[in-house]
Amino acid sequence: MKNASEIVALSRKTTRLTALEYMNFLFKDFIEFHGDRSYRDDKAVVGGIATLNAQPVTVIGIQKGHTLEENMLRNFGSPHPEGYRKALRLMKQAEKFNRPIVTFINTAGAYCGVEAEERGQGEAIARNLMEMSQLKVPIISIIIGEGGSGGALALALGNQVWMMEHTMYAILSPEGFSSILWKDASRSKEAAELMKLTASDLLGLDVIDLLIPETKEGVLLAQETIAKEMQLQLIEALETLNKLTPEELIEDRYNRFRKY
């Protein structure tokens, strides 16, 4: 079993499938939507509509790239406020047309530049949390890489939250944690072990609902095999959640986050 610092490194690998790649692999007829109808289109957040097992769904994700050029285009997966507002626009549209929502999360955190703060970064994240808590459709959120800080939580207020085996989910990076706690960023490996940020840790703490394996008997599975298993799990989970009334979905989501 890999230790926490090794999993942090694996969660950041540029070879991991991106949100758009999962959307195109798991779903059919994916159509991407753009813009927040207020400022601009944030390329760090992607989303649109698709079908899963013949059911229309809304899919939203935080997008990174495989190359330096792709990552620069996507702001290294750190959304601006307009990215979160685009996500919220798509989620409200999903509610209007009674479509389940699936989110894919891979971010070190929301962009912390001056311009993001000027355009209301904190308000955008807080509004997403408030609005997601009351959405009347099923929400499944999946950590596919890094899940960092409020930037990740802004798309993770789901009825179910899943993590892939080699991913992390925490209030901040191990480097940030060690810098604050010990004034020494070089102790990030030690911090990672303390933070309980791995999928196995968080499943044991009941913070997440499902761990999606990336290995079998110590051997790394093909990404297509992992994605196929994720697709089957999504179909099964949505079949269960679709049976709940809007009121039950909201209550289920509320109870999920209140329990810890």
N, C-alpha and C positions, 0 to 999 in steps of 0.2 A: 504493500500500500504506500502511495506517495505521501510525503509530508506536505504541510500547508504551503511552505515556500515554493516547493516544486509545482504545486497546483496553481499558485499565483502566476508563475512563469508560463505554464501551459495555457492558462486562461488568456494570456496576452499574445500568444503566437499569431502571427499574421496569416498563417496557413489555415486557421479555423474558418469554417463556412460563415459567410456574412448573413445578415438578416435578409437581404434580397435573394441570396442563394437558397436559403431555407424557404422563403415565400414561393419561389419558382419550383422548388423540388416537392414541397409538401402539398401545394394547392394547384388547382387548375384555373385557367382563364384569369390570371392575375393582371389587374389593371392598376397602374400606379397613379395616385393623385398628388397634386403639388400645391404648396402655398398655404398661408394661414389667413388669407383674405384681409390682411391688415398691413403687413410689412414686406415680406419676401418669402421665398421658398428656402428653408433650411435643409441643406443636403445631408446633414447628419441624422435626420429623421426621415424615414421612408414609410410609405403606407398606401393602402388602396383597398380594393375589393377583389375577392376571389371566390372559388368554391372548394369545399372539402366534402367528399363523399356526396356530391350533388347539392350540398347545402351552401347558400351564400354566407360568406363571413367577411368581416373587416380585419385586415392584418396591418400591424404597425410595428416598426422596428427601429432601433438605433443602429446606424450603418457605419462600419469601419471599412477599410480597404486592405488589399493584399500587398500593395506597393506603396512607396512613399508618395507618389503622385496621387493615388487613389485616397490615401489617408489625408492628404492636404485638402483635397476636394471635399472630403467628409468631415473636416475639422477634427480628425482623429477620433471620431465618435463622441465628441462633446457638443451637445446641442446648445443652441441659442434659445432665447424665450420663444421666438417664432416657431421653432421646431416643436416645442411642447404645445404651442397653440394650434399648430397643424394637427398634431396627434389628437388633441381635444376635439377639434372640428370633425375629424373622422370618427371619433368615438360617439359624439352626439348624433352624427348621421347614422351610425350603426344602430343606435337606440331608436331613432325615428323609423327605420325600416326593419327593426327587429332582427338584426344580424348579430350573432356572437362575435366577440372580439378576441383576437389572439395577438399578444405582443411578444416581441423578441428583443432582449436587452443585452447590450454589449457596450458599456461605457465606463470610463474611469470616473466620470462625473460630469455634471453640467459645466458648460464653458464659464470660466470665472473672469473673463475680461471686462474692462470698464464699460464697453458698449453693451454687453449683455446685461450688466447691472442697470445701466441707464434705461434699457427697454423692459425692465421688470422681471429679471430672472426668478427671484424668490416668489413673486406673485404668481408667475406662470406655473411653477412647480406646485405651489400650494393650491392653486385653482384646479389643477389636474387631480390632485388627491381628493379634494372636496367633491368634484364632479364625478370621479370614478366611483366614489363610495356610494353614490345614489343611482348609478346607471341600472336600467331595468333589463339588461341582457347579460348573458354569461360572459365572464372575462377569464381567460387563461393567460398567465404571464410566464415566459420561459427565459431564464438566464442562459445565454449561449456563449458567454465569454466573461468579461468583467461585469460585475454589478456593483457600481460604486456610488455611494452617497445618495442624496435626494435626486440626483440626476437619473439614477436607476429606479428609485422608488416611484418617481412620477409616472412610470408606465407599468408599475408592478403591483397595483392595488387590485389584485385579481381574486376571484373566487377560489382559484387554485394558483399556486406559484411553484414552478418546477425549476430544477437546475440540472444541467449536464454535469457529468462526473468531474470533469477537469475545469470547473469554473469556480468563481469566487463571488461572494455577496457580502458587502460590509458597509459600515457607515463612512469609511474613507479608506485610502490605500494603506498598506502596511508601512510605506515610507512616511506618509503623513502622520500615522499613528505613533511611530517611533520618534518622529521629530517633535511631536507635541508632548509625549509622555517622558521621553528621556533626553530631548534636545539633541538627538543623534540619529540621523536618517540611515546610518550604516547598520543599525540594529533591526532593519526591516524584516529579516528572516525570523528573528526572535519574536517580533511583533506579530507576524503572520500566525505563528503557533498559538499565541495567546488570544487572538481575535475570534476564533471559531468561525472562520469565513468559508470553509469548504462545504460542498454539498452534503457529505456524510455527517459533518458536525451539525449543520442546520437541519437536516432531516431528523437527527436524534433529538434536537431541541424543539421539534415541531414547528419550526419557522417556515419550512417548505413542505410541500405535499408529495413530491415525487422526485427521485433521483434517476436521471436517464443515463444508463451505463455507456461508457466509451471504450471499455475494455472487457474482455472475457478471458478468465483464467490468466490474467496478466498480459494478454496480447491485445494491442490496440485494434479496435474494430475499424472497418472501412467507413468513411463518412457517409456513404450511401446507405450502409446497413443501419447506422445510428439514426439517420434521418427517417428511414422507413419505419423503425420502431417508434420514433416520435410521432409519425403520422398515425399509426395504429392507436397509440395512446390518446392522441387528440380526438380521434373519431369516437372512441369509447367514452372519454370524459365529457365531451359535448353532448353525447346521447343522454348521459345522466343529468347534466345541468339543464338541458333543454326541457326537462320534465318539471322543473321548478317554476313557480309563478314569479312575476317580477318582484313581488313583495318578499318571497322566500329567498330570491337571489340576493337582494339587498341585505336581508337579515343574515344570510349565510356569510356574506362578505364582512359585515359588521362584526359578527361573532368571531370570525377567523382572526381578525386583527386585534380585537379586544382581549383575546385569550392570553396574549403575552405583552 
